[in-house]
Amino acid sequence: MKNIYKTLCLLTLSGFVFTACDDNDDNTGESSIDYTKINATVSTTASSFDVSEIDAYLAEDGLSIPFTVTLAEPSTADAVIDLAQTGGTADADDFHVSSVTVPAGSTTATGAIFIDANDYEEGDETLVISATSRANFNLADFSVQINIIDDYVSQILDLTLSWEGTYVYTPDGFNAEVTVDFCDIDIDIAYVFQGSTYNLGGGATGDCPEHSAFEAGGKGLPDGEWTILADIYENNDANLFLDEPIPLTLDWSVANQDSSGTITIDGLLLSTQAGTQIPVATVIVSEGGTSIVVTPYE
């Protein structure tokens, strides 16, 4: 009798325990909370772009196409937007792009698609970039087409003309020293071919040093003899009438040809007048632009 009574008590207690467990939420099921998705957009200044690989070569970190990510309202969590190639004939050597994060509490962030120059001939290419969201956002459809052009020959003549430095002097009748910055002089890189002078490949930007890069063959430098000039575009310091020599050097290289060098040029003075053109180098382009030889001008 005692055993029967004990068994009934245990069964009653067990039922109570199981019922109690069924009444508690174990927090492992799907949430019943209905989150409202925030609208998000990605935008660029145009829906398509034509990009010259020469311009990409000139750009120090690659030519960039900026884009903006915008949320309709701030989010309590970071919004991560991924951009990736979804079409076109370009490959990973031609561009790079990264994810963009809109921090929690913010509504905008910016990023860029970078077009990278390489040292081999591919011909014109296309690139389609689209966006996706990693989280709970309504991301509007976005894609941008980029046409990579001017990649029709592999040889690129790269020139950097330098004249940095200073000159310190005391003018007659004064007790104070005056420092003249050579970079105040505006010098361009000019190309001469068959008697005509050209500013090619970014060689007239007002920078110090001045950088120029231009392709050979195709639509670039045709076969023949070219002369590279240091073109004194502006020199207000010439009015000081000081014949202080200015160091002038040309660093050159030919992409995909494994050739480079430095040429030191005499003849540039602080008194050199604007409009003066100083020959720096001779460039021989041959074999349809596949061969470039650079020598000091004589």
C-alpha positions in Angstrom: 0.0 0.0 0.0 2.8 2.3 0.9 4.6 1.6 -2.4 1.4 2.4 -4.4 1.0 5.6 -2.5 4.6 6.6 -3.1 4.4 5.8 -6.8 1.2 8.0 -7.2 3.0 10.9 -5.5 6.0 10.6 -7.8 3.9 10.6 -10.9 2.0 13.6 -9.6 5.2 15.5 -9.0 6.7 14.5 -12.3 3.6 15.8 -14.1 3.9 19.1 -12.3 7.5 19.4 -13.3 6.8 18.7 -17.0 3.9 21.1 -17.0 6.0 23.8 -15.5 8.7 23.3 -18.2 6.2 23.5 -21.0 4.9 26.9 -19.7 8.4 28.5 -19.8 9.8 30.1 -23.1 13.3 28.6 -23.7 14.1 31.5 -26.1 15.3 29.2 -28.9 12.5 29.7 -31.3 11.9 32.4 -33.9 11.3 35.9 -32.7 7.8 37.2 -33.0 9.1 40.8 -33.3 8.5 42.3 -36.8 11.5 44.5 -37.6 10.9 47.4 -40.0 13.6 47.4 -42.7 15.3 50.7 -43.4 15.6 51.8 -47.0 19.1 52.2 -48.3 20.5 53.5 -51.6 23.9 53.6 -53.4 24.5 56.4 -55.9 27.2 57.7 -58.2 27.3 60.9 -60.3 26.4 58.9 -63.5 25.1 55.5 -64.4 28.1 54.8 -66.7 31.7 56.1 -67.0 34.4 56.0 -69.7 37.8 55.7 -68.0 41.1 55.9 -69.8 43.8 53.5 -68.5 46.3 56.2 -69.1 44.5 58.4 -66.6 44.5 55.5 -64.2 48.2 55.1 -64.7 48.9 58.7 -63.9 46.8 58.6 -60.7 49.0 57.6 -57.7 46.4 55.2 -56.2 44.4 54.4 -59.3 41.6 56.4 -60.8 38.6 56.5 -58.5 34.9 56.7 -59.1 33.2 57.8 -55.8 29.9 56.5 -54.6 27.6 57.3 -51.7 25.6 55.0 -49.4 22.5 56.7 -47.9 20.0 55.4 -45.4 16.5 56.8 -45.1 17.0 57.0 -41.3 19.7 56.2 -38.8 20.1 52.5 -37.8 20.9 51.1 -34.4 23.5 48.9 -36.0 26.2 49.3 -38.6 25.0 49.0 -42.2 27.5 47.2 -44.3 27.1 47.5 -48.1 29.2 45.3 -50.4 30.1 46.3 -54.0 31.4 43.6 -56.4 31.7 42.9 -60.1 28.5 41.4 -61.6 29.4 41.7 -65.3 31.8 42.9 -68.0 35.1 41.6 -69.4 37.4 43.2 -66.9 39.1 41.1 -64.2 40.6 41.6 -60.8 43.8 43.2 -62.2 41.8 46.1 -63.6 39.9 47.4 -60.5 39.4 47.1 -56.8 36.5 48.1 -54.6 35.8 47.5 -50.9 32.8 47.3 -48.6 31.4 50.5 -47.1 30.0 50.7 -43.5 27.5 53.3 -42.5 28.1 53.6 -38.7 25.2 53.1 -36.3 23.4 56.4 -35.8 24.6 57.8 -39.1 22.8 57.9 -42.5 25.6 58.3 -45.0 29.1 56.9 -45.9 31.3 57.2 -49.0 33.5 54.8 -50.9 35.2 54.5 -54.3 35.7 52.1 -57.2 39.3 52.2 -58.2 40.4 51.5 -61.8 43.9 50.1 -61.8 46.4 50.3 -64.7 48.4 47.3 -65.6 51.4 46.7 -67.8 50.0 44.4 -70.5 47.8 45.0 -73.5 44.1 43.9 -73.2 42.1 46.2 -75.4 39.0 48.0 -74.3 37.1 46.3 -71.5 33.8 46.8 -69.6 33.0 46.5 -65.9 29.7 46.3 -64.1 29.6 46.9 -60.4 26.5 46.2 -58.2 25.7 46.4 -54.5 24.3 44.1 -51.9 23.5 44.5 -48.2 24.6 42.2 -45.4 21.8 43.1 -43.0 18.2 44.0 -42.5 18.0 46.9 -45.1 15.8 47.5 -48.2 18.7 48.2 -50.6 17.5 49.7 -53.9 18.9 48.2 -57.1 22.2 49.7 -58.0 24.7 49.0 -60.8 27.2 51.2 -62.6 28.9 50.4 -65.9 32.5 51.4 -66.5 34.1 51.3 -69.9 37.9 51.0 -69.6 39.4 52.4 -72.8 42.8 53.4 -74.2 44.5 50.1 -73.3 45.7 49.3 -76.8 49.5 49.0 -76.3 51.6 47.9 -73.4 54.5 50.4 -73.6 54.1 53.6 -71.5 56.7 56.3 -71.3 56.7 57.6 -67.8 58.5 61.0 -67.1 59.0 62.9 -63.9 60.7 66.3 -64.1 62.1 67.7 -60.8 63.6 71.0 -59.8 63.0 71.3 -56.1 65.2 73.4 -53.9 65.7 76.8 -52.3 68.1 79.7 -52.6 68.9 82.0 -49.7 70.3 85.4 -50.3 70.5 88.9 -48.8 69.3 91.7 -51.2 71.5 94.7 -51.6 70.7 97.3 -49.0 68.8 94.9 -46.7 69.9 93.1 -43.5 67.4 90.2 -43.7 67.8 87.1 -45.7 65.3 86.1 -48.4 64.5 82.5 -49.3 63.5 81.7 -52.9 61.6 78.4 -53.5 62.5 76.9 -56.8 59.0 75.3 -57.0 57.5 78.8 -57.4 58.7 78.4 -61.0 56.1 76.6 -63.2 57.8 74.2 -65.6 55.9 71.8 -68.0 57.0 68.7 -69.8 56.7 69.2 -73.5 57.0 66.7 -76.4 58.3 67.8 -79.8 57.6 65.7 -82.9 58.3 66.7 -86.5 58.5 70.4 -85.4 55.3 70.5 -83.4 55.1 70.8 -79.6 52.6 68.9 -77.5 51.8 68.7 -73.8 50.8 65.0 -73.3 49.9 62.7 -70.5 49.4 65.3 -67.7 52.7 67.1 -68.3 51.3 70.6 -67.8 49.6 70.6 -64.4 51.6 73.2 -62.5 52.9 70.5 -60.1 56.5 70.4 -58.7 57.8 67.9 -59.7 55.8 67.5 -63.0 54.7 64.0 -64.0 53.7 62.8 -67.5 52.9 59.3 -68.8 51.9 58.5 -72.3 51.5 55.4 -74.4 53.5 54.6 -77.6 52.0 53.3 -80.7 48.3 53.0 -81.4 46.8 56.4 -80.6 49.9 57.4 -78.6 53.4 58.3 -79.6 53.9 57.2 -83.2 57.2 55.8 -84.4 60.0 58.3 -84.8 62.3 60.7 -82.9 60.8 62.8 -80.1 62.4 65.5 -78.1 61.5 66.1 -74.4 61.6 69.7 -73.3 61.5 71.5 -69.9 59.1 74.3 -70.9 59.4 77.3 -68.5 55.7 78.3 -68.4 56.0 81.0 -65.7 58.9 82.4 -63.6 58.2 85.5 -61.6 61.6 85.0 -59.8 63.3 85.9 -63.1 62.7 89.5 -62.1 65.3 89.1 -59.3 68.0 88.8 -62.0 69.8 86.2 -60.1 71.9 83.7 -62.1 71.7 81.0 -59.5 71.7 77.5 -61.2 68.7 75.3 -60.5 69.1 71.5 -60.4 66.9 70.0 -63.1 66.5 66.2 -63.4 64.4 63.9 -65.5 63.5 60.4 -64.2 62.2 58.2 -66.9 61.0 54.6 -67.2 59.2 52.5 -69.8 56.5 50.2 -68.4 56.8 46.5 -69.4 60.3 47.1 -70.9 62.2 47.1 -67.6 64.2 50.2 -68.6 64.7 53.4 -66.6 67.2 56.1 -65.9 67.9 59.7 -64.7 69.1 62.6 -66.8 70.6 65.7 -65.2 70.1 68.9 -67.2 72.2 72.1 -67.1 71.0 75.5 -68.2 68.2 76.3 -65.9 68.8 79.5 -63.8 66.7 81.4 -61.4 66.8 84.2 -64.0 65.5 82.0 -66.9 62.6 83.8 -68.5 59.2 82.3 -69.1 58.9 80.9 -72.6 62.3 79.3 -72.5 62.4 75.7 -73.6 65.4 73.5 -72.5 65.9 70.3 -74.4 66.2 67.4 -71.9 66.0 64.0 -73.7 65.7 62.3 -77.0 63.1 59.5 -77.3 63.2 57.0 -80.2 59.9 55.1 -80.7 60.0 52.2 -83.1 58.4 48.8 -84.0 54.9 50.2 -83.7 55.5 51.5 -80.2 56.8 48.3 -78.7 60.4 49.7 -78.4 61.3 53.0 -76.7 64.8 54.2 -76.2 65.6 57.3 -74.1 68.9 59.2 -74.1 70.1 62.6 -72.9 69.6 65.3 -75.5 72.8 66.2 -77.4 
